[in-house]
Amino acid sequence: ARAHSQEKQVYDSERRQAEFTAGPTRTLIVGVGKLGCALVDELIMVEGNNLPYTEFWMLGVDPKKLSSSLTDNVILLPAGNLQEPEAAQICAPLMKRARGVEAVVVIMAGTDGIWKGAPYSPCGMAANVVLKSASKDGILSGAVVTQPFSFEGPRRVRAAREAIEILKDVTALTVAVDANALMSNSNPVTADQANTLSNIALKTSALSLTGMLAAD
């Protein structure tokens, strides 16, 4: 715990110094759900000091994961279905922060993100209201999401596709990473390998999307 605290203090100090010398935040990268938050932590560790104009946020239902994150910008969501008015109230700090930047990019990954009862799952609804608010305020918004493997069941696959269509309506650009395509006959890999490749694709796409939306 002490090592993590020291690591976080070092990161926060370096980030504040970078923001002071490089200028104000231009982009928010928001991790949604268990894996989305984990990928944001990875981005902070690997790319954080190279993104001085970027601020990282997390939305999730796991208090333990959020408390151990590498960013203090976290919002704990309630478990169970979440209606839009309640989601907007809970996410008000993030929505307010978004009004001061140029772009908001959301990372959603894994079936614990948007496709459990989408769009009323807590993560899915929260992401939806944040992106909708940003678009309404004239802020460029984008989302990077994965589609689950077909063997996870038709219900989850169908819900994921519906959620992605919802995201397209509230973003300037939505990038969908199809995990099944990574396991095609021409690219024989295991499910674990495909999952790793999918995570890499999510992070790379998020960085590319951030650069595109906040480009001069």
Disulfide bonds with the S-S distance in Angstrom:
none
